[in-house]
Amino acid sequence: MSVTSYTNARTFDFSSYSPTDSVLLSADLPTRFYLRGLSVTVGRDGTANPLVTLTFQDGPGQGGNDGIFRITSGGTLIVNPLCSYIIPDDSYILIDNGLYFWSSSASSNSYPLTVTVFYT
């Protein structure tokens, strides 16, 4: 007998956040869920982005070594990065305290962040 699971996908856009605090991805997501994957796009078409580090984490924090995963550009300007992280079957990450992110640089209308979360 095969096991079938159903995955939800939600997309969130951010045009303004501070690099000093962790940001709740969305109050529309459950507080507790299994994270199955993320897709992240930074910036607008053809615009270089000063993103240095973006860390996703379970619960609030300061983006240290406690994150689920981290996107790093090494301090260089990057143009429209699209990063996807899909978690292998049977290895899903339990989020207990809400999904948060932390960025080492600020966002703006010129450097927006779009995140799609896949979860059950």
URURQUI-V589486 format. One record per residue. RES is the residue in one small letter. SS is DSSP state (2 for helix, 1 for strand, 0 for the rest). PSI is psi as a letter, one per 40 degrees, with the letter a starting at -180 (NA if undefined). OMEGA is omega in radians with two decimals (* if undefined). Layout:
# URURQUI-V589486
((RES & SS & PSI & OMEGA) (RES & SS & PSI & OMEGA))
This chain:
# URURQUI-V589486
((m & 0 & h & -3.13) (s & 0 & i & 3.11) (v & 0 & h & 3.13) (t & 0 & h & 3.08) (s & 0 & i & -3.13) (y & 0 & h & -3.10) (t & 0 & h & 3.03) (n & 1 & i & 3.06) (a & 1 & h & 3.10) (r & 1 & h & 3.13) (t & 1 & h & -3.11) (f & 1 & h & 3.13) (d & 1 & h & 3.11) (f & 1 & h & 3.06) (s & 0 & e & 3.13) (s & 0 & h & 2.99) (y & 0 & i & -3.07) (s & 0 & i & 3.09) (p & 0 & e & -3.08) (t & 0 & e & -3.09) (d & 0 & i & 2.99) (s & 0 & i & -3.04) (v & 1 & h & 3.04) (l & 1 & h & -3.09) (l & 0 & d & 3.06) (s & 0 & i & 3.04) (a & 0 & e & 3.11) (d & 0 & e & 3.07) (l & 0 & i & 3.03) (p & 0 & i & 3.08) (t & 0 & d & -3.12) (r & 0 & h & 3.11) (f & 1 & i & 3.06) (y & 1 & h & 3.10) (l & 1 & h & -3.13) (r & 1 & e & 3.11) (g & 1 & i & 3.12) (l & 1 & i & 2.97) (s & 1 & h & -3.02) (v & 1 & h & 3.03) (t & 1 & h & -3.13) (v & 1 & h & 3.03) (g & 0 & i & 3.11) (r & 0 & i & -3.11) (d & 0 & h & 3.04) (g & 0 & e & -3.12) (t & 0 & h & 3.09) (a & 1 & i & -3.04) (n & 1 & h & -3.12) (p & 0 & f & 3.14) (l & 0 & h & 3.10) (v & 0 & d & 3.12) (t & 1 & h & 3.04) (l & 1 & h & -3.07) (t & 1 & h & 3.04) (f & 1 & i & -3.03) (q & 1 & i & 3.07) (d & 1 & h & -3.10) (g & 0 & i & -3.13) (p & 0 & i & 3.13) (g & 0 & a & -3.11) (q & 0 & f & 3.02) (g & 0 & f & 3.11) (g & 0 & a & -3.11) (n & 0 & e & -3.07) (d & 0 & e & -3.09) (g & 0 & i & 3.08) (i & 0 & d & 2.99) (f & 1 & i & -3.01) (r & 1 & h & 3.01) (i & 1 & h & -3.11) (t & 1 & h & 3.11) (s & 0 & e & 3.09) (g & 0 & e & 3.08) (g & 0 & e & 3.10) (t & 0 & i & 3.08) (l & 0 & h & 3.14) (i & 1 & i & -3.11) (v & 1 & h & 3.08) (n & 0 & g & 3.09) (p & 0 & h & 3.01) (l & 1 & h & -3.12) (c & 1 & h & 3.11) (s & 1 & i & 3.12) (y & 1 & h & 3.11) (i & 1 & h & -3.09) (i & 0 & h & -3.12) (p & 0 & i & 3.08) (d & 0 & i & 3.10) (d & 0 & e & 3.11) (s & 0 & f & -3.05) (y & 0 & i & -3.09) (i & 1 & h & 3.10) (l & 1 & h & 3.06) (i & 1 & h & -3.09) (d & 0 & d & -2.98) (n & 0 & f & -3.09) (g & 0 & i & 3.14) (l & 1 & h & -3.13) (y & 1 & i & 2.97) (f & 1 & i & 3.11) (w & 1 & h & 3.12) (s & 1 & i & 3.12) (s & 0 & e & 3.07) (s & 0 & i & -3.10) (a & 0 & i & 3.06) (s & 0 & i & 3.09) (s & 0 & a & 3.08) (n & 0 & d & 3.11) (s & 0 & d & -3.09) (y & 0 & g & -3.11) (p & 0 & i & 3.13) (l & 1 & h & 3.06) (t & 1 & h & -3.11) (v & 1 & h & 2.99) (t & 1 & h & -3.11) (v & 1 & h & 3.05) (f & 1 & h & -3.02) (y & 1 & i & 2.99) (t & 0 & NA & *))
